[in-house]
Amino acid sequence: MSESGQSIDVWDRSPAHGIAQYERSTAQGRAAQPPDRYWLHALLFLITLATTVHAGGILVGRVLAYESLGPWWFVPDGLRFGVSLLLFLSVHEFGHYFAARSHGVNVSLPYYIPLPFVGIGTLGAVIRIRQPVPSLRVLFDIGAAGPLAGFIAALGLLIVAFATLPSPEMVFDLPGHEVLKQHVEQHGTFPDVRPESDGEITLVVGRTLLYIILSQFVADAPPMYELYHYPLLFAGWLGLFFTALNLLPVGQLDGGHILYALVGPKWHGRLARMFVSLLLVSGAIGFAAESGPMLESIHPVVAELSWFVLAGILYFFYLRVFDRSLPTVIGVLVLTMVLAVLSQTVVPLLNEIGYSAWFIWTLLIVTLIKIDHPPTQVEQPLTPGRKTLAILCIIIFVLCFSFRPLYIL
C-alpha cells in the first residue's frame, strides 16, 4: 500500500502549465531524494519477521510434531509462514517503490508494521510518497505495480503450497481435534463441515475464486476451516486477501488509483460509492445474522431494538458516503434494511455474503482513506497498454475478493 506524504492541490489543467509543473515536480523529485534510514527499515523488517514467525507458528499449532524443541516448537512452521508472508509484502511494496523511482518520484523504502502477539503478527507494510504524484499515468504505474507484483508472488506461494501439500494425516500433529482426527483416520479425508463436537476455536477463511480454481488440481486440498494449519498455504491465501483489500476501488487505495486513472473522477466517485454501499449491505446482513440470535437469548425486545441500532449505524455511514444528500441516504438505507430483514426471513442465502467486519473497514474508508480521489497535475488519458493492465487488475480483484474473508467459529 502506498501512502502520500502531501495533499495534492487542484492544478491548472492547461497543457503548457500542466507539463511545466510535471517536469518541475519530476526534477525536484530526482534532486530531493532524502537519505533513507536503512537501520530503521531493517529493524522494522526484523521485528516484523519475529512477530509473524511467532504468530504463524502459534496459529498452525503443530505442537506434537515439534515437541522435542520445547518452548521453541512453533519456530519451524512459524518460519515457513513468516518468511512467505514477508516475501509477499516485500514484493508488493517494492513494486510500488521501483515504479515510483523509475518516474523520479520521491519515495521511501517500505516500512514494515509489526503487531506482536495479535493475529498474524503484522499490519502489513507501507511506502511513503513524499511529493504529489505529477501525472495520471505515473499515478497509475505506481498504483498498479504493487498489486500486480504482489499477486504474482501470492500465486507463486499458492502453487508451491499446493505442490508440496501434506496429507490430511497432518492433523495428528495437532493437540485436541479428536473428532476431526477420528474422521481422517477412518476416511483419509477432511469432513466437508467442521465437526461441532470438537469445541475448538477455529479460524475460517473465505473461498476466493482463484483458490477454488487452484484447489481443483490437488486431491487433498484442506477445507477452509483447516487452512490456517498449513503455513505456506495460509500465507499465500493472505497474499490474495491483502491484494483484494488494496484493490478495493475507493479513494487512494491502489484500486482507487487504478479506477480513477481508467474512468476519471466522475465515474470513480459513482463506482466507489456503489462499492462502499455493497460493503455496507454485507455488513448489515452480517450484523443481523450475528446479533439476532445472541440478543434473542437475552430478551426478544432487545433483539427487536437491534434493528434500530443497525439503522443508526447505516445512517451514520450513508450520510458520509453520499455527502449528506438525504433523499439518497434514506433510499439506500431503506433498501439495505429490507435486504437485511429478508436475509433473516425468506432469503437466507443472502447470509453467504454477510460480514459485519466490513463496518470497521468502511469506517476507515470514510474517515482516513476517503471515497473520492484528488486530481493529479497532468490528467492525460491512459495508453492502450495501461488500460489493458487496469482491466487485468480488475480481474485480479475478482479472483482474490471474498465477502467473508476471515471469521471465527
C-alpha positions as a Markdown table, in Angstrom:
| # | Residue | x | y | z |
|---|---|---|---|---|
| 1 | Met | 0.0 | 0.0 | 0.0 |
| 2 | Ser | 1.3 | 3.4 | -0.9 |
| 3 | Glu | 0.9 | 6.5 | 1.3 |
| 4 | Ser | 1.0 | 10.0 | 0.0 |
| 5 | Gly | 3.0 | 12.4 | 2.2 |
| 6 | Gln | 1.4 | 15.6 | 0.9 |
| 7 | Ser | -2.0 | 16.7 | -0.2 |
| 8 | Ile | -2.5 | 17.3 | -3.9 |
| 9 | Asp | -3.7 | 20.7 | -4.9 |
| 10 | Val | -6.1 | 21.4 | -7.8 |
| 11 | Trp | -3.8 | 22.4 | -10.6 |
| 12 | Asp | -4.3 | 24.5 | -13.8 |
| 13 | Arg | -5.3 | 22.0 | -16.5 |
| 14 | Ser | -3.9 | 23.9 | -19.4 |
| 15 | Pro | -1.4 | 21.7 | -21.3 |
| 16 | Ala | 1.6 | 24.1 | -21.1 |
| 17 | His | 1.1 | 24.8 | -17.4 |
| 18 | Gly | 0.5 | 21.1 | -16.6 |
| 19 | Ile | 3.5 | 19.8 | -18.5 |
| 20 | Ala | 5.7 | 22.5 | -17.0 |
| 21 | Gln | 4.6 | 21.6 | -13.5 |
| 22 | Tyr | 5.1 | 17.9 | -14.3 |
| 23 | Glu | 8.7 | 18.5 | -15.4 |
| 24 | Arg | 9.5 | 20.7 | -12.5 |
| 25 | Ser | 8.0 | 18.2 | -10.0 |
| 26 | Thr | 9.8 | 15.3 | -11.6 |
| 27 | Ala | 13.1 | 17.2 | -11.5 |
| 28 | Gln | 12.6 | 18.2 | -7.8 |
| 29 | Gly | 11.7 | 14.5 | -7.0 |
| 30 | Arg | 15.0 | 13.3 | -8.5 |
| 31 | Ala | 17.0 | 16.1 | -6.9 |
| 32 | Ala | 15.4 | 15.9 | -3.4 |
| 33 | Gln | 15.7 | 12.2 | -2.6 |
| 34 | Pro | 16.4 | 12.3 | 1.2 |
| 35 | Pro | 18.6 | 9.5 | 2.5 |
| 36 | Asp | 16.7 | 6.5 | 3.7 |
| 37 | Arg | 17.2 | 5.5 | 7.3 |
| 38 | Tyr | 18.3 | 2.0 | 6.4 |
| 39 | Trp | 18.7 | 1.0 | 10.0 |
| 40 | Leu | 15.0 | 1.8 | 10.7 |
| 41 | His | 13.7 | -0.1 | 7.7 |
| 42 | Ala | 15.9 | -3.1 | 8.6 |
| 43 | Leu | 14.9 | -3.0 | 12.2 |
| 44 | Leu | 11.2 | -2.9 | 11.4 |
| 45 | Phe | 11.7 | -5.8 | 9.0 |
| 46 | Leu | 13.4 | -8.0 | 11.6 |
| 47 | Ile | 10.8 | -7.2 | 14.3 |
| 48 | Thr | 8.0 | -8.0 | 11.8 |
| 49 | Leu | 9.7 | -11.2 | 10.8 |
| 50 | Ala | 9.9 | -12.2 | 14.5 |
| 51 | Thr | 6.3 | -11.3 | 15.2 |
| 52 | Thr | 5.0 | -13.1 | 12.1 |
| 53 | Val | 7.1 | -16.2 | 12.9 |
| 54 | His | 5.7 | -16.3 | 16.4 |
| 55 | Ala | 2.1 | -15.7 | 15.3 |
| 56 | Gly | 2.2 | -18.1 | 12.4 |
| 57 | Gly | 3.7 | -20.9 | 14.4 |
| 58 | Ile | 1.1 | -20.5 | 17.1 |
| 59 | Leu | -1.7 | -20.4 | 14.6 |
| 60 | Val | -0.5 | -23.5 | 12.8 |
| 61 | Gly | -0.3 | -25.1 | 16.3 |
| 62 | Arg | 1.6 | -28.3 | 15.4 |
| 63 | Val | 2.9 | -28.8 | 19.0 |
| 64 | Leu | 3.1 | -32.6 | 18.8 |
| 65 | Ala | 5.3 | -32.5 | 15.6 |
| 66 | Tyr | 8.0 | -30.4 | 17.2 |
| 67 | Glu | 7.6 | -31.0 | 21.0 |
| 68 | Ser | 11.3 | -32.0 | 21.1 |
| 69 | Leu | 12.1 | -28.3 | 20.6 |
| 70 | Gly | 10.4 | -27.4 | 23.9 |
| 71 | Pro | 9.2 | -23.8 | 24.1 |
| 72 | Trp | 10.5 | -23.2 | 20.5 |
| 73 | Trp | 8.2 | -25.7 | 19.0 |
| 74 | Phe | 6.5 | -23.0 | 16.9 |
| 75 | Val | 9.6 | -21.9 | 15.0 |
| 76 | Pro | 9.7 | -24.4 | 12.0 |
| 77 | Asp | 6.2 | -23.7 | 10.9 |
| 78 | Gly | 6.5 | -20.1 | 12.0 |
| 79 | Leu | 9.4 | -19.6 | 9.7 |
| 80 | Arg | 7.5 | -21.1 | 6.8 |
| 81 | Phe | 4.7 | -18.7 | 7.4 |
| 82 | Gly | 6.6 | -15.5 | 8.4 |
| 83 | Val | 9.2 | -15.7 | 5.6 |
| 84 | Ser | 6.4 | -16.4 | 3.0 |
| 85 | Leu | 4.2 | -13.6 | 4.2 |
| 86 | Leu | 7.0 | -11.1 | 4.3 |
| 87 | Leu | 8.1 | -12.2 | 0.8 |
| 88 | Phe | 4.6 | -11.3 | -0.5 |
| 89 | Leu | 4.6 | -8.0 | 1.4 |
| 90 | Ser | 8.1 | -7.1 | 0.2 |
| 91 | Val | 7.3 | -7.9 | -3.5 |
| 92 | His | 4.1 | -5.8 | -3.3 |
| 93 | Glu | 5.7 | -2.8 | -1.7 |
| 94 | Phe | 8.9 | -2.9 | -3.9 |
| 95 | Gly | 6.6 | -3.0 | -6.9 |
| 96 | His | 5.3 | 0.4 | -5.8 |
| 97 | Tyr | 8.8 | 1.6 | -4.9 |
| 98 | Phe | 10.6 | 0.8 | -8.2 |
| 99 | Ala | 7.7 | 2.1 | -10.2 |
| 100 | Ala | 7.9 | 5.4 | -8.3 |
| 101 | Arg | 11.7 | 5.6 | -8.6 |
| 102 | Ser | 11.5 | 4.9 | -12.3 |
| 103 | His | 9.4 | 8.1 | -12.7 |
| 104 | Gly | 11.7 | 10.2 | -10.4 |
| 105 | Val | 9.0 | 10.3 | -7.6 |
| 106 | Asn | 10.4 | 10.9 | -4.1 |
| 107 | Val | 9.6 | 7.7 | -2.2 |
| 108 | Ser | 10.7 | 5.9 | 0.9 |
| 109 | Leu | 11.7 | 2.3 | 1.3 |
| 110 | Pro | 9.0 | 0.1 | 2.8 |
| 111 | Tyr | 8.0 | 0.5 | 6.5 |
| 112 | Tyr | 7.0 | -2.9 | 7.9 |
| 113 | Ile | 4.4 | -2.8 | 10.6 |
| 114 | Pro | 4.8 | -5.4 | 13.4 |
| 115 | Leu | 1.9 | -6.4 | 15.6 |
| 116 | Pro | 3.2 | -8.5 | 18.5 |
| 117 | Phe | 1.0 | -11.3 | 20.0 |
| 118 | Val | -2.1 | -10.5 | 17.9 |
| 119 | Gly | -3.5 | -12.0 | 14.8 |
| 120 | Ile | -0.9 | -12.8 | 12.1 |
| 121 | Gly | 1.8 | -10.6 | 13.7 |
| 122 | Thr | 1.7 | -7.7 | 11.2 |
| 123 | Leu | -0.5 | -5.0 | 9.8 |
| 124 | Gly | 1.4 | -5.1 | 6.5 |
| 125 | Ala | 3.8 | -2.6 | 5.1 |
| 126 | Val | 3.6 | 0.9 | 3.5 |
| 127 | Ile | 5.9 | 3.2 | 1.5 |
| 128 | Arg | 5.7 | 6.9 | 1.9 |
| 129 | Ile | 5.4 | 9.1 | -1.2 |
| 130 | Arg | 7.0 | 12.4 | -0.3 |
| 131 | Gln | 5.6 | 14.6 | -3.1 |
| 132 | Pro | 2.4 | 15.0 | -5.1 |
| 133 | Val | 2.3 | 12.4 | -7.9 |
| 134 | Pro | 2.8 | 14.5 | -11.0 |
| 135 | Ser | 0.6 | 12.9 | -13.7 |
| 136 | Leu | -2.2 | 10.4 | -14.2 |
| 137 | Arg | 0.0 | 7.9 | -16.0 |
| 138 | Val | 2.6 | 8.0 | -13.2 |
| 139 | Leu | -0.2 | 7.6 | -10.6 |
| 140 | Phe | -1.5 | 4.5 | -12.5 |
| 141 | Asp | 2.0 | 3.0 | -12.8 |
| 142 | Ile | 2.7 | 3.3 | -9.1 |
| 143 | Gly | -0.7 | 2.2 | -8.0 |
| 144 | Ala | -0.9 | -0.9 | -10.3 |
| 145 | Ala | 2.7 | -2.1 | -9.8 |
| 146 | Gly | 2.2 | -3.2 | -6.2 |
| 147 | Pro | -0.9 | -5.4 | -6.7 |
| 148 | Leu | 0.4 | -6.9 | -9.9 |
| 149 | Ala | 3.8 | -7.8 | -8.4 |
| 150 | Gly | 2.2 | -8.9 | -5.2 |
| 151 | Phe | -0.4 | -11.1 | -7.0 |
| 152 | Ile | 2.4 | -12.9 | -8.9 |
| 153 | Ala | 4.1 | -13.6 | -5.5 |
| 154 | Ala | 0.9 | -14.8 | -3.9 |
| 155 | Leu | 0.1 | -17.0 | -6.8 |
| 156 | Gly | 3.6 | -18.5 | -6.7 |
| 157 | Leu | 3.2 | -19.2 | -3.0 |
| 158 | Leu | -0.1 | -20.9 | -3.6 |
| 159 | Ile | 1.3 | -23.1 | -6.4 |
| 160 | Val | 4.3 | -24.2 | -4.3 |
| 161 | Ala | 2.0 | -24.8 | -1.3 |
| 162 | Phe | -0.4 | -27.0 | -3.3 |
| 163 | Ala | 2.5 | -28.8 | -4.9 |
| 164 | Thr | 4.0 | -29.7 | -1.5 |
| 165 | Leu | 0.7 | -30.2 | 0.3 |
| 166 | Pro | 1.0 | -32.7 | 3.2 |
| 167 | Ser | -1.7 | -35.4 | 3.6 |
| 168 | Pro | -4.7 | -34.9 | 5.9 |
| 169 | Glu | -2.9 | -37.0 | 8.5 |
| 170 | Met | -1.1 | -33.8 | 9.4 |
| 171 | Val | -4.0 | -33.2 | 11.7 |
| 172 | Phe | -2.5 | -35.8 | 14.0 |
| 173 | Asp | 0.3 | -33.3 | 14.9 |
| 174 | Leu | -2.3 | -31.0 | 16.5 |
| 175 | Pro | -3.4 | -31.2 | 20.1 |
| 176 | Gly | -7.2 | -31.8 | 20.6 |
| 177 | His | -9.3 | -32.1 | 17.4 |
| 178 | Glu | -10.3 | -35.6 | 18.4 |
| 179 | Val | -13.5 | -35.9 | 16.3 |
| 180 | Leu | -11.6 | -34.5 | 13.3 |
| 181 | Lys | -8.8 | -37.0 | 13.8 |
| 182 | Gln | -11.2 | -39.9 | 14.0 |
| 183 | His | -12.8 | -38.8 | 10.7 |
| 184 | Val | -9.4 | -38.5 | 9.0 |
| 185 | Glu | -8.3 | -41.9 | 10.4 |
| 186 | Gln | -11.5 | -43.6 | 9.1 |
| 187 | His | -11.9 | -41.9 | 5.7 |
| 188 | Gly | -8.4 | -40.4 | 4.9 |
| 189 | Thr | -10.0 | -37.0 | 4.1 |
| 190 | Phe | -11.4 | -34.0 | 6.0 |
| 191 | Pro | -15.1 | -33.7 | 6.5 |
| 192 | Asp | -16.8 | -31.0 | 4.4 |
| 193 | Val | -18.3 | -29.4 | 7.5 |
| 194 | Arg | -16.2 | -28.7 | 10.6 |
| 195 | Pro | -17.1 | -31.2 | 13.4 |
| 196 | Glu | -19.1 | -29.2 | 16.1 |
| 197 | Ser | -18.3 | -31.6 | 18.9 |
| 198 | Asp | -14.6 | -30.8 | 18.9 |
| 199 | Gly | -15.3 | -27.5 | 20.7 |
| 200 | Glu | -12.2 | -25.9 | 19.2 |
| 201 | Ile | -12.0 | -22.2 | 18.3 |
| 202 | Thr | -11.5 | -22.2 | 14.6 |
| 203 | Leu | -10.3 | -19.5 | 12.1 |
| 204 | Val | -12.2 | -19.9 | 8.9 |
| 205 | Val | -11.0 | -18.2 | 5.7 |
| 206 | Gly | -13.2 | -17.2 | 2.8 |
| 207 | Arg | -13.3 | -19.1 | -0.5 |
| 208 | Thr | -12.0 | -17.0 | -3.3 |
| 209 | Leu | -12.4 | -17.8 | -7.0 |
| 210 | Leu | -8.7 | -18.3 | -7.5 |
| 211 | Tyr | -8.4 | -20.6 | -4.5 |
| 212 | Ile | -11.3 | -22.6 | -5.8 |
| 213 | Ile | -9.7 | -23.0 | -9.2 |
| 214 | Leu | -6.3 | -24.0 | -7.9 |
| 215 | Ser | -7.7 | -26.5 | -5.3 |
| 216 | Gln | -9.3 | -28.5 | -8.2 |
| 217 | Phe | -5.9 | -29.7 | -9.2 |
| 218 | Val | -5.0 | -31.4 | -5.9 |
| 219 | Ala | -6.6 | -34.3 | -4.2 |
| 220 | Asp | -6.1 | -33.3 | -0.6 |
| 221 | Ala | -6.9 | -29.6 | -0.6 |
| 222 | Pro | -7.9 | -28.7 | 3.0 |
| 223 | Pro | -11.3 | -27.2 | 3.8 |
| 224 | Met | -11.4 | -23.5 | 4.6 |
| 225 | Tyr | -11.7 | -24.2 | 8.3 |
| 226 | Glu | -8.4 | -26.0 | 8.3 |
| 227 | Leu | -6.4 | -23.8 | 6.0 |
| 228 | Tyr | -4.6 | -21.9 | 8.8 |
| 229 | His | -2.9 | -25.1 | 9.9 |
| 230 | Tyr | -0.9 | -25.0 | 6.6 |
| 231 | Pro | 1.7 | -22.2 | 7.0 |
| 232 | Leu | 2.7 | -21.8 | 3.3 |
| 233 | Leu | -0.9 | -22.2 | 2.0 |
| 234 | Phe | -2.2 | -19.7 | 4.6 |
| 235 | Ala | 0.5 | -17.2 | 3.7 |
| 236 | Gly | -0.4 | -17.5 | 0.1 |
| 237 | Trp | -4.1 | -17.0 | 0.9 |
| 238 | Leu | -3.3 | -13.9 | 2.9 |
| 239 | Gly | -1.5 | -12.6 | -0.1 |
| 240 | Leu | -4.8 | -12.9 | -2.1 |
| 241 | Phe | -6.6 | -11.2 | 0.8 |
| 242 | Phe | -4.2 | -8.2 | 1.1 |
| 243 | Thr | -4.2 | -7.9 | -2.7 |
| 244 | Ala | -8.0 | -7.7 | -2.7 |
| 245 | Leu | -8.0 | -5.1 | 0.1 |
| 246 | Asn | -5.5 | -2.9 | -1.7 |
| 247 | Leu | -7.6 | -3.2 | -4.9 |
| 248 | Leu | -10.8 | -2.0 | -3.3 |
| 249 | Pro | -11.9 | 0.6 | -5.9 |
| 250 | Val | -12.2 | 3.6 | -3.4 |
| 251 | Gly | -10.2 | 6.7 | -2.5 |
| 252 | Gln | -6.4 | 6.5 | -2.6 |
| 253 | Leu | -6.1 | 2.7 | -2.2 |
| 254 | Asp | -4.3 | 1.1 | -5.1 |
| 255 | Gly | -7.7 | 0.1 | -6.6 |
| 256 | Gly | -8.8 | 3.7 | -6.3 |
| 257 | His | -5.8 | 5.0 | -8.1 |
| 258 | Ile | -6.4 | 2.5 | -10.9 |
| 259 | Leu | -10.1 | 3.2 | -11.2 |
| 260 | Tyr | -9.5 | 7.0 | -11.2 |
| 261 | Ala | -6.9 | 6.7 | -13.9 |
| 262 | Leu | -9.1 | 4.4 | -16.0 |
| 263 | Val | -12.5 | 6.2 | -15.8 |
| 264 | Gly | -11.9 | 9.7 | -14.4 |
| 265 | Pro | -13.2 | 11.5 | -11.3 |
| 266 | Lys | -16.9 | 11.4 | -12.2 |
| 267 | Trp | -17.2 | 7.7 | -12.6 |
| 268 | His | -14.7 | 7.0 | -10.0 |
| 269 | Gly | -16.9 | 8.7 | -7.5 |
| 270 | Arg | -20.0 | 6.9 | -8.6 |
| 271 | Leu | -18.4 | 3.4 | -8.7 |
| 272 | Ala | -16.6 | 3.9 | -5.4 |
| 273 | Arg | -19.9 | 4.9 | -3.7 |
| 274 | Met | -21.7 | 1.9 | -5.2 |
| 275 | Phe | -18.9 | -0.4 | -3.9 |
| 276 | Val | -18.9 | 1.0 | -0.4 |
| 277 | Ser | -22.7 | 0.7 | -0.3 |
| 278 | Leu | -22.2 | -3.0 | -1.3 |
| 279 | Leu | -19.8 | -3.4 | 1.7 |
| 280 | Leu | -22.4 | -1.8 | 3.9 |
| 281 | Val | -25.1 | -4.2 | 2.7 |
| 282 | Ser | -22.8 | -7.1 | 3.5 |
| 283 | Gly | -22.1 | -5.6 | 6.9 |
| 284 | Ala | -25.8 | -5.1 | 7.6 |
| 285 | Ile | -26.6 | -8.7 | 6.7 |
| 286 | Gly | -23.8 | -10.0 | 8.9 |
| 287 | Phe | -24.8 | -7.8 | 11.8 |
| 288 | Ala | -28.4 | -9.1 | 11.6 |
| 289 | Ala | -27.2 | -12.7 | 11.5 |
| 290 | Glu | -24.7 | -12.4 | 14.3 |
| 291 | Ser | -26.6 | -10.1 | 16.7 |
| 292 | Gly | -30.1 | -11.5 | 16.3 |
| 293 | Pro | -29.6 | -15.0 | 18.0 |
| 294 | Met | -27.4 | -13.6 | 20.7 |
| 295 | Leu | -29.8 | -10.8 | 21.7 |
| 296 | Glu | -32.8 | -13.1 | 21.3 |
| 297 | Ser | -31.3 | -15.2 | 24.1 |
| 298 | Ile | -31.3 | -12.1 | 26.3 |
| 299 | His | -34.8 | -10.9 | 25.6 |
| 300 | Pro | -37.0 | -10.7 | 22.4 |
| 301 | Val | -37.4 | -6.9 | 22.9 |
| 302 | Val | -33.7 | -6.4 | 23.0 |
| 303 | Ala | -33.4 | -8.4 | 19.7 |
| 304 | Glu | -36.0 | -6.0 | 18.1 |
| 305 | Leu | -34.1 | -3.0 | 19.3 |
| 306 | Ser | -31.0 | -4.2 | 17.5 |
| 307 | Trp | -32.7 | -3.3 | 14.2 |
| 308 | Phe | -32.8 | 0.3 | 15.3 |
| 309 | Val | -29.2 | 0.1 | 16.2 |
| 310 | Leu | -28.4 | -1.2 | 12.7 |
| 311 | Ala | -30.4 | 1.6 | 11.1 |
| 312 | Gly | -28.5 | 4.1 | 13.1 |
| 313 | Ile | -25.1 | 2.6 | 12.1 |
| 314 | Leu | -26.2 | 2.7 | 8.4 |
| 315 | Tyr | -27.5 | 6.2 | 8.7 |
| 316 | Phe | -24.1 | 7.3 | 10.1 |
| 317 | Phe | -22.2 | 5.7 | 7.2 |
| 318 | Tyr | -24.5 | 6.7 | 4.3 |
| 319 | Leu | -24.5 | 10.3 | 5.4 |
| 320 | Arg | -20.8 | 10.4 | 4.7 |
| 321 | Val | -20.8 | 8.1 | 1.7 |
| 322 | Phe | -23.4 | 10.3 | -0.1 |
| 323 | Asp | -22.3 | 13.7 | 1.1 |
| 324 | Arg | -25.4 | 14.3 | 3.3 |
| 325 | Ser | -27.8 | 14.0 | 0.3 |
| 326 | Leu | -30.8 | 13.0 | 2.4 |
| 327 | Pro | -33.1 | 11.6 | -0.4 |
| 328 | Thr | -30.2 | 9.3 | -1.5 |
| 329 | Val | -29.3 | 8.4 | 2.1 |
| 330 | Ile | -32.8 | 7.5 | 3.1 |
| 331 | Gly | -33.4 | 5.5 | -0.1 |
| 332 | Val | -30.2 | 3.4 | 0.2 |
| 333 | Leu | -30.8 | 3.0 | 3.9 |
| 334 | Val | -34.3 | 1.6 | 3.4 |
| 335 | Leu | -33.1 | -0.8 | 0.6 |
| 336 | Thr | -30.2 | -2.1 | 2.9 |
| 337 | Met | -32.6 | -2.6 | 5.8 |
| 338 | Val | -35.0 | -4.5 | 3.6 |
| 339 | Leu | -32.2 | -6.8 | 2.4 |
| 340 | Ala | -31.0 | -7.4 | 6.0 |
| 341 | Val | -34.6 | -8.4 | 7.0 |
| 342 | Leu | -35.0 | -10.7 | 4.0 |
| 343 | Ser | -31.7 | -12.4 | 4.8 |
| 344 | Gln | -33.1 | -13.4 | 8.2 |
| 345 | Thr | -36.6 | -14.4 | 6.9 |
| 346 | Val | -37.3 | -15.5 | 3.4 |
| 347 | Val | -33.9 | -15.4 | 1.6 |
| 348 | Pro | -31.3 | -17.0 | 4.0 |
| 349 | Leu | -29.0 | -17.4 | 1.0 |
| 350 | Leu | -28.1 | -13.7 | 1.4 |
| 351 | Asn | -26.2 | -14.7 | 4.6 |
| 352 | Glu | -23.5 | -16.1 | 2.4 |
| 353 | Ile | -22.3 | -12.5 | 1.7 |
| 354 | Gly | -23.0 | -11.2 | 5.3 |
| 355 | Tyr | -19.9 | -9.9 | 7.1 |
| 356 | Ser | -20.2 | -7.3 | 9.9 |
| 357 | Ala | -16.5 | -6.6 | 9.9 |
| 358 | Trp | -17.0 | -4.5 | 6.8 |
| 359 | Phe | -18.4 | -1.8 | 9.1 |
| 360 | Ile | -14.8 | -1.5 | 10.5 |
| 361 | Trp | -13.2 | -1.2 | 7.1 |
| 362 | Thr | -15.9 | 1.2 | 5.9 |
| 363 | Leu | -15.2 | 3.4 | 9.0 |
| 364 | Leu | -11.5 | 3.5 | 7.9 |
| 365 | Ile | -12.6 | 4.4 | 4.4 |
| 366 | Val | -14.9 | 7.4 | 5.3 |
| 367 | Thr | -12.5 | 8.8 | 8.0 |
| 368 | Leu | -9.0 | 8.1 | 6.7 |
| 369 | Ile | -8.9 | 6.7 | 3.1 |
| 370 | Lys | -11.8 | 8.7 | 1.8 |
| 371 | Ile | -14.0 | 7.8 | -1.1 |
| 372 | Asp | -13.1 | 10.4 | -3.7 |
| 373 | His | -9.7 | 10.7 | -5.3 |
| 374 | Pro | -7.8 | 14.0 | -5.6 |
| 375 | Pro | -6.7 | 15.2 | -9.0 |
| 376 | Thr | -3.2 | 14.9 | -10.4 |
| 377 | Gln | -1.2 | 17.7 | -12.1 |
| 378 | Val | -1.4 | 16.3 | -15.6 |
| 379 | Glu | -4.5 | 14.2 | -16.3 |
| 380 | Gln | -3.7 | 12.7 | -19.7 |
| 381 | Pro | -5.6 | 9.6 | -20.8 |
| 382 | Leu | -4.0 | 6.2 | -20.3 |
| 383 | Thr | -2.2 | 4.4 | -23.1 |
| 384 | Pro | -3.8 | 1.2 | -24.5 |
| 385 | Gly | -1.2 | -0.9 | -22.7 |
| 386 | Arg | -2.1 | 0.7 | -19.3 |
| 387 | Lys | -5.8 | 0.2 | -20.0 |
| 388 | Thr | -5.1 | -3.5 | -20.5 |
| 389 | Leu | -3.2 | -3.6 | -17.2 |
| 390 | Ala | -6.1 | -1.8 | -15.5 |
| 391 | Ile | -8.6 | -4.4 | -16.7 |
| 392 | Leu | -6.1 | -7.1 | -15.6 |
| 393 | Cys | -6.1 | -5.5 | -12.1 |
| 394 | Ile | -9.9 | -5.7 | -12.1 |
| 395 | Ile | -9.8 | -9.4 | -13.0 |
| 396 | Ile | -7.3 | -10.0 | -10.2 |
| 397 | Phe | -9.6 | -8.2 | -7.7 |
| 398 | Val | -12.5 | -10.5 | -8.7 |
| 399 | Leu | -10.2 | -13.6 | -8.4 |
| 400 | Cys | -9.0 | -12.6 | -4.9 |
| 401 | Phe | -12.0 | -11.0 | -3.3 |
| 402 | Ser | -14.3 | -12.8 | -0.7 |
| 403 | Phe | -17.2 | -11.2 | 1.0 |
| 404 | Arg | -16.4 | -13.2 | 4.2 |
| 405 | Pro | -12.6 | -13.3 | 4.2 |
| 406 | Leu | -11.9 | -14.2 | 7.9 |
| 407 | Tyr | -14.1 | -15.2 | 10.7 |
| 408 | Ile | -14.0 | -17.3 | 13.8 |
| 409 | Leu | -16.2 | -20.3 | 14.8 |
